[in-house]
């Protein structure tokens, strides 16, 4: 016990010490004793900790290497399995604005409507400025069964002090430097009557079930779209496509709002600004590669 | 300069027996900072500090890339909440390691497994980086313990 605490310690018998007649004196005396005892205990404990820390040298030992190597090997194996279409992963982003490119989108049962973004406090809708309240209007496009010939996603982050860094995710076929917007990119094989992916492109395609894309700009060349219904009441499009949209109350499709449904939606040279790529199902990503590179990157850097 | 290591914490903080020990009271802020630093050093060296730090960073990184409105994460099912579950698990076991270093073996193994599990479930484990940090941190926590004494005592923790 420190002398400071002892100062408030009881010396005279109960009821006879000075100040005992006042309730205030009794209460504060008790509080002071408790407070100084707590300080003393903390000091004692840290003194113990200090002697303990000086007695033996401790740290991460060499036996951390086997689990590290094992873990890295498992990670590499899983990465390989994802690249070879053997392992399906859950891939969901809700944060930054993505630039999204794909040679060809073959979507069976696609449904879309207008909704706010799933996350507040992303990037501002017009300018690329962070804004805590930003919640932008986007198209929520849900696809029951999607096949993509090539995929390239670029997210650019401005890291303080370091500058711009881009995260690039590529999978499937190579992405050319640009799309002309009026034809199918070279090397992509499609069925001439239905517009679905066939042959080589089907083999290396990224396939995803229950894929949802939040985007505020999507452009491309619509190739042999069939069974399209524009202006369908928004709350029914999910049922038409066999999808369940999820989100908070103002993100769900509203009765009578504009909706879109297509039995078969094919888009060549897809180019979009997306806020999120959400999956309820699984995705297989052949030839997956993830890179973090300095600077803001564009489509030309994809391949 | 005073020697904070030879004083008890109460002395270093100015709670002293001697009335007016000038050496302790002359520069109270400096003494306080020195005491805080030596306390933090002792705290750091009595628990797997760095491994837990990497695990916490890994969890925060995974959550950063999968952060949704909390309402959606609660109602939207596994694909929206996976980031919070896996990243939150990593952060939690990092904090457990800091606050209850006795559980280091268990916490290290669980953090290691969560980091591996985050790869297929949470955005490829925060684009691989989160999983790698979690694996390194988990292994460091698990392997933490007494080392051979050496002349240099500056490193460690």
Contacts between the chains, C-beta under 8 A, distances in Angstrom:
chain1	res1	chain2	res2	distance
A	2	B	10	5.4
A	2	B	15	6.4
A	2	B	17	7.3
A	3	B	17	4.9
A	4	B	10	7.5
A	4	B	15	5.3
A	39	B	10	6.9
A	39	B	15	7.0
A	40	B	10	7.1
A	42	B	9	7.6
A	43	B	8	6.0
A	43	B	9	4.1
A	43	B	10	4.9
A	46	B	9	5.5
A	46	B	39	5.5
A	46	B	42	6.7
A	46	B	43	7.9
A	47	B	8	5.9
A	47	B	9	6.5
A	49	B	39	7.9
A	49	B	42	4.8
A	49	B	43	6.4
A	49	B	46	5.4
A	50	B	5	7.7
A	50	B	38	7.2
A	50	B	39	7.6
A	50	B	42	4.3
A	52	B	42	7.6
A	52	B	46	5.5
A	53	B	41	7.2
A	53	B	42	4.2
A	53	B	43	8.0
A	53	B	45	3.9
A	53	B	46	5.1
A	54	B	42	7.8
A	56	B	146	5.0
A	56	B	147	7.9
A	56	B	149	7.5
A	57	B	146	7.2
A	57	B	147	4.9
A	57	B	148	7.6
A	57	B	149	5.6
A	57	B	150	6.7
A	57	B	153	6.6
A	57	B	156	5.5
A	58	B	45	6.3
A	58	B	46	7.3
A	58	B	144	6.7
A	58	B	145	6.2
A	58	B	146	5.5
A	58	B	147	6.2
A	58	B	156	6.4
A	58	B	157	8.0
A	59	B	144	6.7
A	59	B	147	5.2
A	59	B	155	7.4
A	59	B	156	4.8
A	59	B	157	6.5
A	60	B	48	6.9
A	60	B	50	7.1
A	60	B	51	6.1
A	60	B	139	7.8
A	60	B	140	4.2
A	60	B	141	7.9
A	60	B	143	5.2
A	60	B	144	5.3
A	61	B	143	4.7
A	61	B	144	7.2
A	61	B	145	5.8
A	61	B	147	6.1
A	62	B	143	7.5
A	63	B	143	4.7
A	64	B	139	4.2
A	64	B	140	5.2
A	64	B	142	6.8
A	64	B	143	3.4
A	65	B	139	7.6
A	67	B	112	6.2
A	67	B	135	7.5
A	67	B	138	7.2
A	67	B	139	4.1
A	67	B	142	6.4
A	67	B	143	7.5
A	68	B	135	6.2
A	68	B	136	5.9
A	68	B	139	4.5
A	71	B	112	6.3
A	71	B	115	7.2
A	71	B	116	6.3
A	71	B	135	3.5
A	71	B	136	8.0
A	71	B	138	7.6
A	71	B	139	6.8
A	72	B	132	7.3
A	72	B	135	6.7
A	74	B	116	5.9
A	75	B	116	7.1
A	75	B	119	6.3
A	75	B	125	7.7
A	75	B	128	7.2
A	75	B	131	5.8
A	75	B	132	6.9
A	75	B	135	6.9
A	78	B	116	7.9
A	78	B	119	5.3
A	78	B	120	6.7
A	79	B	119	7.9
A	79	B	124	7.9
A	79	B	128	7.3
A	82	B	120	8.0
A	82	B	124	7.5
A	87	B	120	6.3
A	88	B	120	7.6
A	89	B	119	7.4
A	89	B	120	4.8
A	89	B	121	7.6
A	89	B	124	6.0
A	90	B	78	7.4
A	90	B	79	5.5
A	90	B	82	5.9
A	90	B	120	6.6
A	90	B	121	5.0
A	90	B	122	6.9
A	90	B	123	7.6
A	91	B	123	5.9
A	91	B	124	7.0
A	92	B	66	6.1
A	92	B	79	4.9
A	92	B	80	6.6
A	92	B	82	7.2
A	92	B	83	7.4
A	92	B	123	6.4
A	93	B	65	6.3
A	93	B	66	6.9
A	93	B	123	6.4
A	94	B	66	6.5
A	94	B	67	6.4
A	94	B	68	4.5
A	94	B	72	8.0
A	94	B	80	7.6
A	95	B	64	6.9
A	95	B	65	5.9
A	95	B	66	7.6
A	95	B	67	5.9
A	118	B	68	5.7
A	118	B	69	6.3
A	118	B	72	5.6
A	119	B	67	6.7
A	119	B	68	5.4
A	119	B	69	5.6
A	119	B	72	7.9
A	120	B	69	6.1
A	167	B	127	6.2
A	169	B	127	7.5
A	246	B	72	7.2
A	246	B	75	6.5
A	246	B	76	4.6
A	246	B	77	6.7
A	246	B	80	7.6
A	247	B	72	5.6
A	247	B	75	7.8
A	247	B	76	6.8
A	248	B	69	6.6
A	248	B	71	4.6
A	248	B	72	6.0
A	248	B	75	7.3
A	251	B	72	7.6
A	278	B	79	6.3
A	278	B	80	7.4
A	279	B	79	5.4
A	280	B	77	6.9
A	280	B	79	5.6
A	290	B	124	6.9
A	290	B	127	5.4
A	290	B	128	5.9
A	292	B	127	7.7
A	292	B	129	7.9
